[in-house]
Amino acid sequence: MRPPTTAPGSHIGFHDRLQALRQDSSSGSSTLSTSPTPLPAIAESWEVHSAHSVYSDSASSCGSDAILDMHSRLPPFDPLEHFPRTTAELADIKPLHMEPLDMFSKDVYGHEVQTTQEMFVPTSALSRSSSYPDPTSAFISPTSGGSPYDFAVPAFSEFTTRESRRGLLDHFCNVLSHLIVFKEDSGNPFRQLVLPLALKSPPLLNAIYAISSAHLEHRGLQVEERALDLHSKALQGLANLIAHKDEGNRDEVLAVIILLLYYEVVRNGSSTVLSSHLRGALSIMRERRARRGLTSIFLEQAFRYFDVASAFSFGTSPMSGTILAPTNNELHDPRDSSPMSAVDTLFGLVADLWPLLHRLAGLVDVKRTLEKEEADNPGQEKAVTKRAEFDANTTNIELSLHQWSPKIPPSMMSVDTPAEDSRLQSVINNAEAYKQAAYVYLYREILSHSRSSPKVQASTKQCLQACLRVVIFSGPMAALLWPVFTAASEAIEDVDRNVARTVFRHLESRQGMNNIVTGWEVCEDIWRKAEAGEGEIGWREVAQQAGKEVLFG
């Protein structure tokens, strides 16, 4: 692995260092084998306490208010004829023959897959491009007389006069905002909807600074202000916003919370803090029901994503019950006929799979209740009834997964350029990876099948191959961690583990987030324990023994 481009103490411009970061990213360098220096325990403890105190009034009762309705109807599914209807058997999976990797090798790794440079092409801040065809939906600088993206010189001077902070805004707009969405053909909502709010919101601006600083620190760059300090300022500002109980600042409060959720993912922070933020967001959405615009819709969708992703992380039910499960793409422009029109900005092609994943995650608590009832009252009518309901739910979900396939309109079948075709193929394979990961979760976590079960291994292999195709096509990898980790943690053959290592390596190189590093390390721990004879140990137990947490996002 190459050392940081800028040596400590070098006095070069902040934008020069950002440019160096983009060059490092495009060349595929990785920080996997050099984890960031852990924060002092006292700072971590204070940070967790601060997050709790932010929501002490507004969200204290949110956890008990969660709704869990496992009997609500599933959404209709319209499978396409060319997608398979049956779950493949283990014997049907063609093995991928790969050269074994040397665990966390530090050698340059670029033979199997070429990492795209698309995400790291240096551009001027918010310059007009084909990705932003509609000027009316973008932020217009108050000092600009020309293009809606023509910020004053120097860039982002409307937000701050400090060069280092302008550099953090540049990093958010030109690197991070690309990494956390599936498409930008009609605009990037983080730049078009969230950034304008920050012009008059110091807490939101500090949240942007914090997430950018955390991402740069993980990449090995030194920044003038530590991410932890900026995060503390954002938390203090958020507490003040919540205390005002103003209906008019609903979007501002939600935007700060959502960015703080991303901050926890980028640095693989505390599950306790992440849970506090989710409870706070849910409370704000329930208490402040102001008129919903595009910004509100987008922020609520981001919450829906994190709600289910965090439930898979913690092994709990989603906090929102079923009331906030998305049913359609409310941000979709009906006039959009591009090949990517069916792709959701945050969910890709799995937006209509999300309610099913929501139900699947909720089965964890149902299973715990059932097991307690059967242990306390074996053979009693109540226990028998709960078992029948549980079996019906799992069968229903398995059948729904069996029937589901991504909805692909005809426009996606005829693309103009190879690059566009590769991006679409990547998004389609991401959807397949989610479907197969859901099978793995159902069989292992809910139905308690053994790791060597043919059903578990068949879905594991299919999921890892789909993840590998996402990497090969060099498309968006914003939401790839959950499927690759879910499958990798159950892989028992060397060939499958090497596929997982390949995906982890390129995923970390592209995204540059610490939760990916932690996920890979936990998988390696699981494989070592399996080789030592602890084959059925669960990943959460392994992570707990190592003092680690894996946050999906």
C-alpha positions as CSV (number, residue, x, y, z in Angstrom):
1,M,0.0,0.0,0.0
2,R,1.3,3.4,-0.9
3,P,2.0,5.9,1.9
4,P,-0.1,9.1,2.1
5,T,0.6,11.4,-0.8
6,T,1.4,14.3,1.6
7,A,3.9,13.8,4.3
8,P,3.0,15.1,7.8
9,G,4.0,18.7,8.2
10,S,4.0,19.5,4.5
11,H,2.7,23.0,3.9
12,I,0.9,22.7,0.6
13,G,-2.6,23.9,-0.2
14,F,-5.7,22.0,1.0
15,H,-7.1,21.7,-2.6
16,D,-3.7,20.3,-3.7
17,R,-4.1,17.5,-1.1
18,L,-7.6,16.8,-2.3
19,Q,-6.3,16.5,-5.8
20,A,-3.7,14.1,-4.6
21,L,-6.4,12.1,-2.8
22,R,-8.4,11.7,-6.1
23,Q,-5.2,10.5,-7.8
24,D,-4.7,7.9,-5.1
25,S,-8.3,6.8,-5.3
26,S,-8.3,6.4,-9.1
27,S,-5.1,4.4,-9.0
28,G,-6.7,1.9,-6.6
29,S,-4.6,2.5,-3.5
30,S,-6.1,1.3,-0.3
31,T,-5.9,2.0,3.4
32,L,-7.1,-1.4,4.4
33,S,-4.0,-2.7,6.1
34,T,-3.5,0.6,8.0
35,S,-6.5,1.3,10.1
36,P,-6.9,4.8,11.5
37,T,-5.5,5.5,15.0
38,P,-8.3,4.7,17.5
39,L,-9.8,7.7,19.3
40,P,-9.1,8.0,23.0
41,A,-11.6,6.1,25.1
42,I,-12.7,9.3,26.9
43,A,-13.5,11.0,23.7
44,E,-15.5,8.0,22.4
45,S,-17.4,7.9,25.7
46,W,-18.2,11.6,25.6
47,E,-19.3,11.3,22.0
48,V,-21.8,8.6,22.8
49,H,-23.1,10.6,25.8
50,S,-23.6,13.7,23.6
51,A,-25.6,11.8,21.0
52,H,-27.9,10.5,23.8
53,S,-28.4,14.0,25.2
54,V,-29.4,15.4,21.8
55,Y,-32.6,13.4,21.8
56,S,-33.3,13.3,25.5
57,D,-36.6,15.1,25.1
58,S,-37.7,14.5,21.6
59,A,-37.0,10.8,21.1
60,S,-37.1,9.3,24.6
61,S,-40.3,7.3,23.9
62,C,-39.6,6.5,20.3
63,G,-38.4,3.0,20.9
64,S,-41.6,1.9,22.6
65,D,-43.7,3.5,19.9
66,A,-42.3,1.2,17.2
67,I,-45.0,-0.7,15.2
68,L,-44.5,-4.3,14.2
69,D,-47.2,-5.8,12.0
70,M,-46.0,-9.1,10.6
71,H,-49.4,-9.8,9.1
72,S,-49.7,-6.8,6.8
73,R,-50.0,-7.7,3.1
74,L,-46.9,-8.0,1.0
75,P,-46.7,-5.6,-2.0
76,P,-47.5,-7.1,-5.4
77,F,-44.7,-8.5,-7.5
78,D,-44.5,-8.4,-11.2
79,P,-41.6,-10.8,-12.1
80,L,-40.1,-10.6,-15.6
81,E,-40.1,-13.7,-17.7
82,H,-36.4,-13.8,-18.4
83,F,-35.5,-14.0,-14.7
84,P,-35.2,-17.4,-13.1
85,R,-38.1,-18.5,-10.9
86,T,-36.4,-21.2,-8.9
87,T,-33.7,-21.1,-6.3
88,A,-30.6,-22.7,-7.7
89,E,-29.3,-25.9,-6.1
90,L,-25.7,-26.1,-4.9
91,A,-24.8,-28.4,-7.8
92,D,-26.0,-25.8,-10.3
93,I,-23.5,-23.2,-9.1
94,K,-20.5,-22.9,-11.4
95,P,-17.4,-22.3,-9.2
96,L,-15.2,-19.3,-9.9
97,H,-11.6,-20.4,-10.2
98,M,-9.3,-17.7,-8.8
99,E,-5.8,-17.5,-7.5
100,P,-5.7,-17.5,-3.7
101,L,-5.0,-14.1,-2.1
102,D,-2.6,-13.6,0.7
103,M,-5.0,-12.2,3.2
104,F,-4.3,-8.5,3.5
105,S,-1.6,-8.4,0.9
106,K,0.0,-5.0,0.5
107,D,0.9,-5.6,-3.1
108,V,-0.7,-3.5,-5.8
109,Y,-3.8,-5.3,-6.8
110,G,-5.2,-4.5,-10.2
111,H,-5.1,-7.6,-12.4
112,E,-8.5,-9.1,-12.0
113,V,-10.6,-5.9,-12.0
114,Q,-9.9,-2.3,-13.1
115,T,-11.3,0.2,-10.7
116,T,-13.1,3.0,-12.5
117,Q,-11.8,6.6,-12.3
118,E,-15.2,8.0,-12.8
119,M,-15.8,8.8,-9.1
120,F,-12.5,10.7,-8.8
121,V,-12.3,12.8,-11.9
122,P,-11.3,16.3,-10.7
123,T,-13.9,18.9,-11.6
124,S,-14.5,22.4,-10.6
125,A,-17.0,22.7,-7.7
126,L,-20.6,22.2,-9.0
127,S,-19.7,22.7,-12.6
128,R,-22.4,22.1,-15.1
129,S,-22.5,18.6,-16.7
130,S,-24.8,16.2,-18.3
131,S,-25.6,14.8,-14.9
132,Y,-27.4,18.0,-14.0
133,P,-29.6,18.9,-17.0
134,D,-32.3,20.8,-15.0
135,P,-30.9,24.1,-13.7
136,T,-34.2,24.9,-11.9
137,S,-33.7,22.1,-9.4
138,A,-30.2,23.0,-8.4
139,F,-28.9,25.5,-6.0
140,I,-28.4,29.0,-7.4
141,S,-25.7,31.0,-5.8
142,P,-27.0,34.3,-4.4
143,T,-23.9,36.1,-5.8
144,S,-24.0,34.4,-9.1
145,G,-25.2,36.1,-12.3
146,G,-24.7,33.3,-14.7
147,S,-24.8,29.5,-14.4
148,P,-26.8,28.1,-11.5
149,Y,-23.6,26.2,-10.5
150,D,-21.4,29.2,-10.8
151,F,-20.3,29.7,-7.2
152,A,-18.3,32.8,-6.3
153,V,-14.5,32.6,-6.6
154,P,-13.0,31.0,-4.6
155,A,-15.4,28.1,-4.7
156,F,-17.8,27.8,-1.7
157,S,-16.9,31.3,-0.4
158,E,-20.6,31.8,0.3
159,F,-20.4,29.1,3.0
160,T,-17.1,29.9,4.6
161,T,-13.9,32.1,4.2
162,R,-11.6,29.3,5.6
163,E,-9.7,27.5,2.9
164,S,-9.7,24.2,4.7
165,R,-13.4,24.2,5.2
166,R,-14.0,25.1,1.5
167,G,-11.8,22.1,0.8
168,L,-14.1,19.9,2.9
169,L,-17.1,21.2,1.0
170,D,-15.3,20.5,-2.3
171,H,-14.6,16.9,-1.1
172,F,-18.3,16.4,-0.2
173,C,-19.5,17.7,-3.5
174,N,-16.9,16.1,-5.8
175,V,-16.2,12.8,-4.1
176,L,-18.5,11.8,-1.3
177,S,-21.8,12.8,-2.9
178,H,-20.9,10.5,-5.9
179,L,-20.1,7.5,-3.7
180,I,-23.4,7.3,-1.8
181,V,-25.9,7.3,-4.7
182,F,-26.7,4.9,-7.6
183,K,-27.3,7.5,-10.2
184,E,-26.9,11.2,-11.0
185,D,-28.5,11.5,-14.5
186,S,-31.2,13.8,-13.1
187,G,-29.0,15.3,-10.4
188,N,-27.4,14.4,-7.1
189,P,-29.9,15.1,-4.2
190,F,-27.1,15.7,-1.7
191,R,-25.9,18.6,-3.8
192,Q,-29.2,19.8,-5.1
193,L,-31.4,19.3,-1.9
194,V,-29.1,19.1,1.1
195,L,-26.3,21.5,0.3
196,P,-28.6,24.5,-0.2
197,L,-30.0,24.0,3.3
198,A,-26.4,24.3,4.7
199,L,-26.0,27.9,3.5
200,K,-28.1,29.1,6.5
201,S,-27.6,26.1,8.8
202,P,-24.3,26.0,10.8
203,P,-25.2,22.5,12.3
204,L,-25.8,21.1,8.8
205,L,-22.6,22.7,7.5
206,N,-20.7,21.2,10.5
207,A,-22.1,17.8,9.7
208,I,-20.9,18.1,6.1
209,Y,-17.5,19.2,7.4
210,A,-17.4,16.2,9.8
211,I,-18.2,13.5,7.3
212,S,-15.7,14.9,4.8
213,S,-13.0,15.2,7.4
214,A,-13.7,11.6,8.5
215,H,-13.5,10.3,5.0
216,L,-10.2,12.1,4.4
217,E,-8.7,10.9,7.7
218,H,-9.5,7.3,6.7
219,R,-7.8,7.9,3.4
220,G,-4.6,9.0,5.2
221,L,-4.8,12.8,4.6
222,Q,-4.2,15.2,7.4
223,V,-6.9,17.9,7.8
224,E,-6.8,21.1,9.8
225,E,-9.8,20.2,11.9
226,R,-10.4,16.8,13.3
227,A,-13.6,15.0,12.3
228,L,-14.4,14.4,16.0
229,D,-14.3,18.1,16.8
230,L,-16.5,19.0,13.8
231,H,-18.9,16.2,14.7
232,S,-19.2,17.6,18.3
233,K,-20.1,21.0,16.9
234,A,-22.8,19.4,14.7
235,L,-24.2,17.5,17.7
236,Q,-24.4,20.7,19.7
237,G,-26.1,22.5,16.9
238,L,-28.6,19.6,16.4
239,A,-29.5,19.7,20.1
240,N,-30.3,23.4,19.7
241,L,-32.5,22.8,16.6
242,I,-34.5,20.1,18.3
243,A,-35.0,22.2,21.5
244,H,-36.7,25.0,19.4
245,K,-39.4,22.5,18.4
246,D,-40.0,24.5,15.2
247,E,-42.1,22.8,12.5
248,G,-40.3,24.9,9.9
249,N,-36.9,23.4,10.5
250,R,-38.0,19.8,10.0
251,D,-35.9,19.3,6.8
252,E,-32.9,21.0,8.4
253,V,-33.1,18.7,11.5
254,L,-33.5,15.6,9.3
255,A,-30.7,16.5,7.0
256,V,-28.3,16.9,10.0
257,I,-29.4,13.6,11.4
258,I,-29.0,11.8,8.1
259,L,-25.5,13.2,7.5
260,L,-24.5,12.2,11.1
261,L,-25.7,8.6,10.2
262,Y,-23.4,8.6,7.2
263,Y,-20.7,9.9,9.5
264,E,-21.0,6.9,11.7
265,V,-20.8,4.6,8.7
266,V,-17.8,6.3,7.2
267,R,-15.8,5.9,10.4
268,N,-17.6,2.7,11.6
269,G,-18.5,4.5,14.8
270,S,-20.8,3.5,17.6
271,S,-24.0,1.5,17.1
272,T,-25.4,3.2,20.2
273,V,-24.9,6.6,18.6
274,L,-26.4,5.4,15.3
275,S,-29.4,4.0,17.1
276,S,-29.9,7.3,18.9
277,H,-29.9,9.2,15.6
278,L,-32.4,6.8,14.1
279,R,-34.8,7.2,17.0
280,G,-34.4,10.9,16.8
281,A,-35.2,11.0,13.1
282,L,-38.2,8.8,13.6
283,S,-39.5,11.1,16.4
284,I,-39.0,14.2,14.3
285,M,-40.9,12.7,11.4
286,R,-43.8,11.7,13.6
287,E,-44.0,14.9,15.6
288,R,-43.3,17.5,12.9
289,R,-45.6,16.8,10.0
290,A,-45.0,19.9,7.9
291,R,-45.8,19.9,4.2
292,R,-43.5,17.5,2.4
293,G,-41.4,18.7,-0.5
294,L,-38.7,17.0,-2.5
295,T,-36.2,17.5,0.2
296,S,-38.5,15.9,2.9
297,I,-39.2,12.9,0.6
298,F,-35.5,12.3,-0.1
299,L,-34.5,12.5,3.6
300,E,-37.3,10.2,4.6
301,Q,-36.1,7.7,2.0
302,A,-32.6,7.9,3.4
303,F,-34.1,7.1,6.9
304,R,-35.9,4.1,5.4
305,Y,-32.7,2.8,4.0
306,F,-30.8,3.2,7.3
307,D,-33.6,1.8,9.4
308,V,-33.5,-1.6,7.6
309,A,-29.7,-1.6,7.1
310,S,-29.1,-0.9,10.8
311,A,-31.6,-3.6,11.8
312,F,-29.4,-6.1,9.9
313,S,-26.4,-4.7,11.7
314,F,-27.8,-5.0,15.1
315,G,-29.9,-8.1,14.7
316,T,-33.1,-6.3,15.7
317,S,-36.4,-5.2,14.1
318,P,-36.5,-1.9,12.2
319,M,-37.5,1.0,14.4
320,S,-40.3,2.2,12.1
321,G,-42.4,-1.0,12.2
322,T,-44.1,-1.0,8.8
323,I,-45.4,2.5,8.6
324,L,-42.5,4.0,6.7
325,A,-41.7,1.1,4.3
326,P,-41.3,2.6,0.8
327,T,-43.7,1.4,-1.8
328,N,-42.6,3.5,-4.8
329,N,-40.1,6.0,-6.0
330,E,-41.6,9.3,-5.0
331,L,-38.8,11.3,-6.5
332,H,-39.1,9.7,-9.9
333,D,-39.7,12.1,-12.8
334,P,-42.3,10.6,-15.2
335,R,-40.7,12.5,-18.0
336,D,-37.4,10.7,-17.5
337,S,-37.1,8.1,-20.3
338,S,-33.4,7.5,-19.8
339,P,-32.1,3.9,-19.4
340,M,-31.5,4.7,-15.7
341,S,-35.0,6.0,-15.1
342,A,-36.0,2.9,-13.2
343,V,-33.0,3.1,-10.8
344,D,-33.7,4.7,-7.5
345,T,-31.0,7.2,-6.3
346,L,-30.6,5.4,-2.9
347,F,-32.0,1.9,-3.4
348,G,-30.9,1.1,-7.0
349,L,-33.3,-1.5,-8.3
350,V,-34.3,-2.9,-4.9
351,A,-36.8,-0.2,-3.9
352,D,-39.7,-2.6,-4.3
353,L,-37.7,-5.3,-2.5
354,W,-37.2,-3.0,0.6
355,P,-40.6,-3.7,2.2
356,L,-39.8,-7.4,2.0
357,L,-36.4,-6.8,3.6
358,H,-38.1,-4.8,6.2
359,R,-40.3,-7.7,7.1
360,L,-37.4,-10.1,7.0
361,A,-35.4,-8.0,9.5
362,G,-38.5,-7.9,11.8
363,L,-38.6,-11.7,12.0
364,V,-35.6,-11.6,14.4
365,D,-37.7,-10.4,17.3
366,V,-40.6,-12.7,16.4
367,K,-38.2,-15.6,16.5
368,R,-36.9,-14.6,20.0
369,T,-40.4,-14.3,21.3
370,L,-41.3,-17.7,19.9
371,E,-38.2,-19.4,21.4
372,K,-39.0,-17.9,24.8
373,E,-42.6,-19.0,24.6
374,E,-41.6,-22.5,23.6
375,A,-39.1,-22.7,26.4
376,D,-41.5,-21.5,29.0
377,N,-44.6,-23.3,27.9
378,P,-43.6,-26.2,25.7
379,G,-46.5,-27.8,23.9
380,Q,-49.0,-25.2,25.1
381,E,-51.6,-23.8,22.7
382,K,-50.1,-20.3,22.7
383,A,-46.6,-21.7,21.8
384,V,-48.1,-23.9,19.0
385,T,-50.0,-20.9,17.6
386,K,-47.0,-18.7,17.6
387,R,-45.0,-21.4,15.8
388,A,-47.6,-21.8,13.1
389,E,-47.6,-18.0,12.6
390,F,-43.8,-17.9,12.4
391,D,-43.7,-20.8,9.9
392,A,-46.3,-19.0,7.8
393,N,-44.4,-15.8,7.8
394,T,-41.1,-17.4,6.8
395,T,-42.7,-19.4,4.0
396,N,-44.4,-16.3,2.8
397,I,-41.2,-14.3,2.7
398,E,-39.3,-17.2,1.0
399,L,-42.0,-17.4,-1.7
400,S,-41.9,-13.7,-2.2
401,L,-38.2,-13.7,-2.6
402,H,-38.6,-16.6,-5.0
403,Q,-41.0,-14.5,-7.1
404,W,-39.2,-11.1,-6.9
405,S,-36.9,-9.8,-9.7
406,P,-35.9,-6.2,-10.5
407,K,-38.3,-4.4,-12.7
408,I,-36.3,-3.5,-15.8
409,P,-38.1,-1.3,-18.4
410,P,-37.4,-1.6,-22.1
411,S,-35.3,1.5,-22.1
412,M,-32.7,-0.3,-20.0
413,M,-32.3,-3.0,-22.7
414,S,-31.1,-0.5,-25.3
415,V,-28.2,1.7,-24.1
416,D,-26.0,4.0,-26.2
417,T,-22.6,3.5,-24.8
418,P,-20.5,0.7,-23.3
419,A,-20.0,2.8,-20.1
420,E,-23.7,3.2,-19.7
421,D,-24.2,-0.5,-20.3
422,S,-21.6,-1.4,-17.7
423,R,-23.2,0.8,-15.1
424,L,-26.7,-0.8,-15.7
425,Q,-25.2,-4.3,-15.5
426,S,-23.6,-3.3,-12.2
427,V,-26.9,-2.0,-10.8
428,I,-28.8,-5.2,-12.0
429,N,-26.2,-7.4,-10.3
430,N,-26.4,-5.4,-7.1
431,A,-30.1,-6.2,-7.0
432,E,-29.4,-9.9,-7.5
433,A,-26.9,-9.8,-4.7
434,Y,-29.5,-8.3,-2.4
435,K,-31.9,-11.1,-3.3
436,Q,-29.4,-13.8,-2.6
437,A,-28.2,-12.2,0.6
438,A,-31.8,-12.1,1.8
439,Y,-32.0,-15.9,1.2
440,V,-28.8,-16.3,3.3
441,Y,-30.2,-14.2,6.1
442,L,-33.5,-16.1,6.1
443,Y,-31.9,-19.5,6.2
444,R,-29.1,-18.7,8.7
445,E,-30.5,-16.0,11.0
446,I,-34.2,-16.8,11.0
447,L,-34.5,-20.6,10.2
448,S,-31.2,-21.5,11.8
449,H,-29.9,-23.8,9.0
450,S,-26.3,-24.9,9.4
451,R,-23.6,-23.0,7.6
452,S,-22.9,-26.1,5.4
453,S,-26.6,-26.4,4.4
454,P,-27.0,-26.7,0.6
455,K,-29.5,-23.8,0.6
456,V,-27.2,-21.6,2.5
457,Q,-24.2,-22.4,0.3
458,A,-26.1,-22.1,-3.0
459,S,-27.3,-18.6,-2.1
460,T,-23.9,-17.7,-0.7
461,K,-22.2,-18.5,-4.0
462,Q,-24.7,-16.7,-6.1
463,C,-24.5,-13.7,-3.9
464,L,-20.7,-13.5,-4.1
465,Q,-20.7,-14.0,-7.8
466,A,-23.3,-11.1,-8.2
467,C,-21.1,-8.9,-6.0
468,L,-18.1,-9.7,-8.1
469,R,-19.9,-8.8,-11.2
470,V,-20.8,-5.4,-9.7
471,V,-17.1,-4.8,-9.2
472,I,-16.2,-6.1,-12.6
473,F,-18.6,-3.7,-14.3
474,S,-17.2,-0.9,-12.2
475,G,-20.6,0.6,-11.4
476,P,-21.9,2.2,-8.2
477,M,-21.0,0.3,-5.0
478,A,-22.9,2.6,-2.6
479,A,-24.9,-0.3,-0.9
480,L,-22.7,-3.4,-1.6
481,L,-21.4,-4.0,2.0
482,W,-24.5,-5.8,3.4
483,P,-24.8,-8.5,0.6
484,V,-21.0,-9.2,0.3
485,F,-20.6,-9.4,4.1
486,T,-23.7,-11.5,4.6
487,A,-22.5,-14.0,2.1
488,A,-18.8,-13.8,2.9
489,S,-19.4,-14.6,6.6
490,E,-21.0,-17.9,5.6
491,A,-18.5,-18.9,2.9
492,I,-16.8,-22.2,3.6
493,E,-14.8,-22.9,0.4
494,D,-11.5,-21.1,-0.4
495,V,-12.7,-20.1,-3.9
496,D,-15.7,-18.3,-2.4
497,R,-13.6,-16.6,0.3
498,N,-11.2,-15.4,-2.4
499,V,-14.1,-13.9,-4.4
500,A,-15.2,-12.1,-1.2
501,R,-11.7,-10.8,-0.7
502,T,-11.6,-9.5,-4.2
503,V,-14.9,-7.6,-3.7
504,F,-13.9,-6.3,-0.3
505,R,-10.6,-5.0,-1.7
506,H,-12.1,-3.1,-4.6
507,L,-15.1,-1.9,-2.5
508,E,-12.8,-0.4,0.1
509,S,-10.6,1.1,-2.6
510,R,-13.6,2.8,-4.3
511,Q,-15.6,3.9,-1.2
512,G,-12.8,4.5,1.3
513,M,-15.0,3.9,4.4
514,N,-14.0,2.3,7.6
515,N,-17.1,0.1,8.0
516,I,-15.9,-1.9,4.9
517,V,-12.5,-2.4,6.6
518,T,-14.1,-3.7,9.7
519,G,-16.5,-6.0,7.8
520,W,-13.6,-7.6,6.0
521,E,-11.6,-8.0,9.2
522,V,-14.6,-9.7,10.9
523,C,-15.0,-12.1,7.9
524,E,-11.3,-13.0,8.2
525,D,-11.8,-13.7,11.9
526,I,-14.8,-16.0,11.1
527,W,-12.8,-17.9,8.5
528,R,-9.9,-18.4,11.0
529,K,-12.2,-19.7,13.7
530,A,-14.0,-22.0,11.2
531,E,-10.6,-23.5,10.3
532,A,-9.9,-24.0,14.0
533,G,-13.1,-26.0,14.3
534,E,-15.6,-23.3,15.4
535,G,-17.6,-23.7,12.1
536,E,-21.1,-22.5,13.3
537,I,-20.1,-19.4,15.3
538,G,-22.1,-16.4,14.3
539,W,-20.6,-13.2,13.0
540,R,-21.9,-11.0,15.8
541,E,-20.3,-13.2,18.4
542,V,-17.0,-13.0,16.5
543,A,-17.2,-9.3,16.2
544,Q,-18.1,-8.9,19.9
545,Q,-15.1,-11.0,20.9
546,A,-12.9,-8.8,18.8
547,G,-14.4,-5.6,20.2
548,K,-15.8,-4.6,16.7
549,E,-19.1,-3.5,15.3
550,V,-20.1,-3.7,11.6
551,L,-22.4,-0.9,10.5
552,F,-24.1,-1.5,7.1
553,G,-24.8,1.5,5.0
